[in-house]
Amino acid sequence: MKMFKKIQFKIQFPVIVMTLLLLGLTIWVSTVSFSNYVQRTLDEEINVAMNNIESEIELLKQLASEQVKALSFRADLLEPIRAKDGDTVLSILTNYESMRKADFFTILDAEGNVIVRSNDKGQKRGDSQAHLACVSESLKTKKPCVNFEQTTAIQLCIRAAAPVFDLEGNFIGLVTGGYRLDTDDWVNHVKKTFDFESTTFVGDTRYVTTLVDPETRKPAVGTKLTDPVVKKAIFEDKIAYEGESVVLGRLMRVFYLPIIDPRSKVLGILFVGMTIEDQKGLVWENLKVNLGISTVGIIVFIVLLLILMKKIVGPIHKMTDAAKDLADGHFDIDQIDVQTGDELEVLATAFMRVASSLEEKSLVVLQIAQGDLTTWVPLSSEKDTLGKAFIEMRYSIYDSIKDLRELALSVAREGHNFRETNENLVANTAESETQLAAVAESIGILNSLTTENAASSRNAETLSTKAKEAATQGGEKMQLTVQSMEGITKSSEKTRNTIRVIDDIAFQTNLLALNAAVEAARAGAHGKGFAVVAEEVRNLASRSAKAAKETAELIEESMRQVQLGSKAVDETAQSLTAITSLVEEVNGITTKISHDTEQQAQRLGETNRSVKQVNEAAALNAQIVTTSASAVVHLTSTAEKLDEIIRHFKSNDGGKVTPPPGAKPGSTKYGVIIDDLDM
């Protein structure tokens, strides 16, 4: 069991176990990663291949369209096409052979009948191709077109058609041409370019292929597509299929691309794929290489580990025992002799220096604990933080003891002075307490008088307010009187005008009566009665005029008296207004006096309370001063005892140390300065 506790076992066993685990994990991860990489790479390559094939087919369509367009614009073909001269057209196509890239060309007349084919080898001419989708569309629209086509001679191709017009713009025929996808050249080209097996299907039958039938050991031409999933995707859904499928008894990674004509009929299929066996072979080869390399590596690693452990563990055991002694507080340890010439030797030497330095510093701490502040602190190096800390501690203790000694002496001196001062303070505090009591009594009386004055001021303010209100009401009534006098004056004026009217009426009546008397005199005896009446009317008019005059005089007198009364009322109103203003001023002054008196009363009350508090504080101070007198005596005694304790420490002036025998400022140990006075 002890073996399991040794550092050698604790290092070797986990390392070996982790190495084996790492080896297994590396092999597994590399195998899985490589398998996934191969699978992913295979999928990507198949996708890239099919994308390139699709791009190449689109390029072939474009090239076919450009080729037939170029031929349709040749001027030397116009007349032979109009004349349906197949030999001349074939001669022109033969001369054009070096420039063309299409696999075939067919020249048609305006009805879609064959004039000549580029690969004409005694084939019949004049057969109709109007039934072909691309030809039919160009004949109908008189425009170029390109599509997938299937004929009796060519099972699967890309065919382009372009109309031919004469110089007058009349449609005279078609030029068709394209590229075949049903030849061995095509499938071999795909396999050579992308390194995948390639097949062109016509319907569901392999027409040309690079696949070999495992039974006949020949190209699997004429075999059928049997996977129902693939057939459904191609012929029913009319979409491409990518995935795994069994092809001729072998599991393969495949891609099927349907070839669809303009009538949505599936003419054939383009196929690329790779067998899963080839993929697994790549994975197994990689696994064997990984196993071999990893096995050799682990054996070499374990051998080197055992050699290394032997050189490392021995010195570590020695330093472990020494570290236990240091941990137990035993600094006098045996010399650790390590002569490896590497970091272990440096570590052992540094370990012994640490032990020696700790032993020296433990002696320094013991001397400082005994009160010797002149102790020399050796430094192991300029970076000896612990030694510098001991030096700082010694100087700090020296400064603290020095300050405490001065403070104790100062406390003793100040204690004696404070005792005398405290005795005087006791006497003065008692006298102040008596004087404060007298002041408090006087302020209390003054506060009572001020409170009474405040109450009288409030009464005066109330009476002044009432006088102000009465004067205001009198002024308002005088204003009403003035308004009434003005109304009387206006009424008298109207009455005087009415009297004038009556006087005018009396005057007119008198004139009428006079005229009536004159007329009565003219009438003679017949007018006597009327003359008497006229006389009476004159008398009545005279009396009315006299009465109106007297009334007018009375009204004039009344108006004069009213004017005098109105003037007196105005003067009285002005006097009341002045009185009201003065009463308001008196009321404002009385209010201010009342407010100020109340504030004085409040402040005197606060002052009275403050004086009472001061009086209470003075009494408390008297008690405190008495208590502090005994405290001063105790403090003086304590300062004397503290001085006796401080004298226990031994020190030199300025905190200087006592160097060991033979030591000089600037002397060295371990090649560094050890004199702490040089810090």
VENWO-V241643 format. One record per residue. N is the residue number from 0. PHI is phi in radians with two decimals (* if undefined). Layout:
n=(N;N)
phi=(PHI;PHI)
//
This chain:
n=(0;1;2;3;4;5;6;7;8;9;10;11;12;13;14;15;16;17;18;19;20;21;22;23;24;25;26;27;28;29;30;31;32;33;34;35;36;37;38;39;40;41;42;43;44;45;46;47;48;49;50;51;52;53;54;55;56;57;58;59;60;61;62;63;64;65;66;67;68;69;70;71;72;73;74;75;76;77;78;79;80;81;82;83;84;85;86;87;88;89;90;91;92;93;94;95;96;97;98;99;100;101;102;103;104;105;106;107;108;109;110;111;112;113;114;115;116;117;118;119;120;121;122;123;124;125;126;127;128;129;130;131;132;133;134;135;136;137;138;139;140;141;142;143;144;145;146;147;148;149;150;151;152;153;154;155;156;157;158;159;160;161;162;163;164;165;166;167;168;169;170;171;172;173;174;175;176;177;178;179;180;181;182;183;184;185;186;187;188;189;190;191;192;193;194;195;196;197;198;199;200;201;202;203;204;205;206;207;208;209;210;211;212;213;214;215;216;217;218;219;220;221;222;223;224;225;226;227;228;229;230;231;232;233;234;235;236;237;238;239;240;241;242;243;244;245;246;247;248;249;250;251;252;253;254;255;256;257;258;259;260;261;262;263;264;265;266;267;268;269;270;271;272;273;274;275;276;277;278;279;280;281;282;283;284;285;286;287;288;289;290;291;292;293;294;295;296;297;298;299;300;301;302;303;304;305;306;307;308;309;310;311;312;313;314;315;316;317;318;319;320;321;322;323;324;325;326;327;328;329;330;331;332;333;334;335;336;337;338;339;340;341;342;343;344;345;346;347;348;349;350;351;352;353;354;355;356;357;358;359;360;361;362;363;364;365;366;367;368;369;370;371;372;373;374;375;376;377;378;379;380;381;382;383;384;385;386;387;388;389;390;391;392;393;394;395;396;397;398;399;400;401;402;403;404;405;406;407;408;409;410;411;412;413;414;415;416;417;418;419;420;421;422;423;424;425;426;427;428;429;430;431;432;433;434;435;436;437;438;439;440;441;442;443;444;445;446;447;448;449;450;451;452;453;454;455;456;457;458;459;460;461;462;463;464;465;466;467;468;469;470;471;472;473;474;475;476;477;478;479;480;481;482;483;484;485;486;487;488;489;490;491;492;493;494;495;496;497;498;499;500;501;502;503;504;505;506;507;508;509;510;511;512;513;514;515;516;517;518;519;520;521;522;523;524;525;526;527;528;529;530;531;532;533;534;535;536;537;538;539;540;541;542;543;544;545;546;547;548;549;550;551;552;553;554;555;556;557;558;559;560;561;562;563;564;565;566;567;568;569;570;571;572;573;574;575;576;577;578;579;580;581;582;583;584;585;586;587;588;589;590;591;592;593;594;595;596;597;598;599;600;601;602;603;604;605;606;607;608;609;610;611;612;613;614;615;616;617;618;619;620;621;622;623;624;625;626;627;628;629;630;631;632;633;634;635;636;637;638;639;640;641;642;643;644;645;646;647;648;649;650;651;652;653;654;655;656;657;658;659;660;661;662;663;664;665;666;667;668;669;670;671;672;673;674;675;676;677;678)
phi=(*;-1.12;-1.05;-1.27;-1.67;-1.34;-1.15;-1.08;-1.18;-1.13;-1.53;-1.21;-1.07;-1.07;-1.16;-1.13;-1.09;-1.12;-1.15;-1.12;-1.08;-1.11;-1.09;-1.08;-1.11;-1.12;-1.11;-1.11;-1.13;-1.14;-1.14;-1.10;-1.11;-1.17;-1.09;-1.10;-1.12;-1.10;-1.08;-1.13;-1.12;-1.08;-1.04;-1.13;-1.16;-1.11;-1.09;-1.10;-1.05;-1.18;-1.09;-1.19;-1.12;-1.06;-1.13;-1.16;-1.11;-1.09;-1.13;-1.10;-1.06;-1.14;-1.11;-1.04;-1.08;-1.17;-1.11;-1.19;-1.10;-1.06;-1.17;-1.16;-1.65;-1.28;-1.21;-1.31;-1.61;-1.12;-1.18;-1.05;-1.20;-1.12;-1.49;0.96;-1.56;-1.14;-1.14;-1.11;-1.08;-1.12;-1.12;-1.13;-1.11;-1.14;-1.14;-1.46;-0.99;-1.19;-1.63;-1.43;-2.06;-1.18;-1.31;-2.70;-2.36;-2.39;-1.81;-2.07;-1.50;-1.16;-1.69;1.59;-1.50;-1.27;-1.54;-2.86;-1.96;-1.17;-1.77;-1.14;-2.23;1.41;-1.25;-1.25;-2.04;1.62;-1.23;-1.57;-2.07;-1.16;-1.37;-1.21;-1.05;-1.16;-1.13;-1.05;-1.17;-1.19;-1.08;-1.36;-1.69;1.04;-2.30;-1.16;-2.69;-2.58;-2.70;-1.36;-2.36;-2.46;-2.22;-1.20;-1.57;-2.08;-1.33;-2.73;-2.70;-1.83;-2.10;-2.05;-2.35;-2.43;-1.26;-2.03;-2.07;-1.39;-1.15;-1.52;1.51;-1.50;-1.30;-2.16;2.95;-2.29;-1.97;-2.10;-3.06;3.07;-2.20;-1.59;-1.93;-1.98;-2.02;-1.12;-1.02;-1.14;-1.19;-1.16;-1.07;-1.14;-1.15;-1.16;-1.31;-1.98;1.07;-2.23;-1.15;-2.33;-2.55;-1.98;-1.62;-1.92;1.20;-1.91;-1.93;-1.27;-1.61;-2.36;-2.81;-1.71;-1.27;-1.94;-1.21;-1.11;-1.48;-1.64;1.04;-2.16;-0.94;-1.39;-1.31;1.61;-1.34;-1.77;-1.38;-1.91;-1.21;-1.15;-1.13;-1.14;-1.09;-1.10;-1.10;-1.39;-1.59;-1.77;-1.41;0.99;-2.26;-1.25;-2.16;-2.32;2.74;-1.79;-2.72;-1.50;-2.11;0.94;1.44;-2.11;-1.36;-2.32;-1.61;-2.23;-2.52;-1.98;-2.07;-1.29;-1.84;-2.05;-1.51;-1.07;-1.55;1.13;-1.68;-1.38;-1.40;-3.01;-2.46;-1.79;-2.22;-2.37;-3.04;-2.44;-1.28;-1.18;-1.07;-1.09;-1.13;-1.13;-1.05;-1.09;-1.12;-1.16;-1.07;-1.12;-1.09;-1.10;-1.12;-1.08;-1.08;-1.10;-1.12;-1.17;-1.11;-1.06;-1.14;-1.20;-1.13;-1.10;-1.12;-1.16;-1.07;-1.10;-1.14;-1.12;-1.11;-1.15;-1.07;-1.09;-1.41;-1.65;-1.20;-1.00;-1.06;-1.15;-1.05;-1.07;-1.21;-1.16;-1.10;-1.13;-1.14;-1.08;-1.07;-1.10;-1.11;-1.44;1.55;-1.73;-1.61;-1.54;-1.83;-1.24;-1.17;-1.70;-1.73;-2.15;-2.19;-1.67;1.28;-2.22;-1.12;-1.11;-1.13;-1.08;-1.12;-1.13;-1.07;-1.11;-1.10;-1.14;-1.14;-1.07;-1.09;-1.09;-1.12;-1.14;-1.12;-1.08;-1.26;-1.15;-1.14;-1.08;-1.09;-1.10;-1.15;-1.14;-1.12;-1.43;1.70;-1.59;-1.61;-1.74;-1.16;-1.45;-1.89;-1.37;-1.88;-1.33;-2.86;-1.19;-1.78;-1.27;-1.12;-1.14;-1.09;-1.11;-1.16;-1.12;-1.11;-1.07;-1.12;-1.10;-1.14;-1.12;-1.13;-1.05;-1.08;-1.14;-1.11;-1.09;-1.13;-1.12;-1.09;-1.11;-1.16;-1.10;-1.10;-1.13;-1.13;-1.11;-1.11;-1.15;-1.11;-1.10;-1.13;-1.16;-1.11;-1.13;-1.09;-1.18;-1.13;-1.11;-1.14;-1.10;-1.13;-1.13;-1.13;-1.13;-1.13;-1.11;-1.09;-1.13;-1.15;-1.15;-1.14;-1.14;-1.08;-1.09;-1.13;-1.10;-1.14;-1.11;-1.10;-1.06;-1.13;-1.12;-1.11;-1.11;-1.15;-1.13;-1.06;-1.09;-1.13;-1.09;-1.09;-1.13;-1.12;-1.08;-1.10;-1.17;-1.10;-1.09;-1.13;-1.14;-1.06;-1.07;-1.16;-1.13;-1.10;-1.12;-1.08;-1.07;-1.09;-1.13;-1.16;-1.12;-1.10;-1.11;-1.10;-1.03;-1.13;-1.15;-1.08;-1.10;-1.14;-1.09;-1.04;-1.15;-1.15;-1.11;-1.12;-1.12;-1.13;-1.05;-1.10;-1.13;-1.10;-1.07;-1.08;-1.08;-1.07;-1.13;-1.11;-1.10;-1.09;-1.14;-1.08;-1.10;-1.12;-1.14;-1.13;-1.14;-1.09;-1.15;-1.14;-1.08;-1.16;-1.17;-1.15;-1.17;-1.32;1.40;-1.14;-1.24;-1.82;-1.14;-0.99;-1.17;-1.17;-1.13;-1.14;-1.10;-1.13;-1.14;-1.14;-1.14;-1.08;-1.11;-1.15;-1.13;-1.18;-1.14;-1.14;-1.15;-1.13;-1.14;-1.15;-1.13;-1.10;-1.10;-1.14;-1.12;-1.16;-1.05;-1.13;-1.12;-1.14;-1.11;-1.15;-1.12;-1.11;-1.11;-1.12;-1.12;-1.12;-1.14;-1.14;-1.06;-1.13;-1.14;-1.10;-1.12;-1.14;-1.13;-1.10;-1.09;-1.11;-1.06;-1.08;-1.13;-1.13;-1.09;-1.08;-1.09;-1.10;-1.10;-1.12;-1.10;-1.08;-1.07;-1.08;-1.10;-1.12;-1.08;-1.14;-1.13;-1.10;-1.07;-1.11;-1.11;-1.15;-1.14;-1.13;-1.12;-1.07;-1.11;-1.17;-1.10;-1.11;-1.13;-1.13;-1.07;-1.09;-1.16;-1.10;-1.10;-1.11;-1.15;-1.06;-1.07;-1.18;-1.10;-1.05;-1.12;-1.19;-1.15;-1.09;-1.23;-1.14;-1.10;-1.09;-1.16;-1.11;-1.12;-1.15;-1.12;-1.08;-1.18;-1.16;-1.06;-1.11;-1.13;-1.16;-1.13;-1.15;-1.18;-1.37;-1.79;-2.72;-1.74;-1.11;1.28;1.30;-1.19;-1.70;-1.83;-1.11;-1.18;-1.00;1.49;-1.42;-2.23;-0.97;1.66;-1.17;-2.19;-2.48;1.02;1.40;-2.29;-1.19;-2.06;-1.40;-1.25;-1.25;-1.49;-1.18)
//
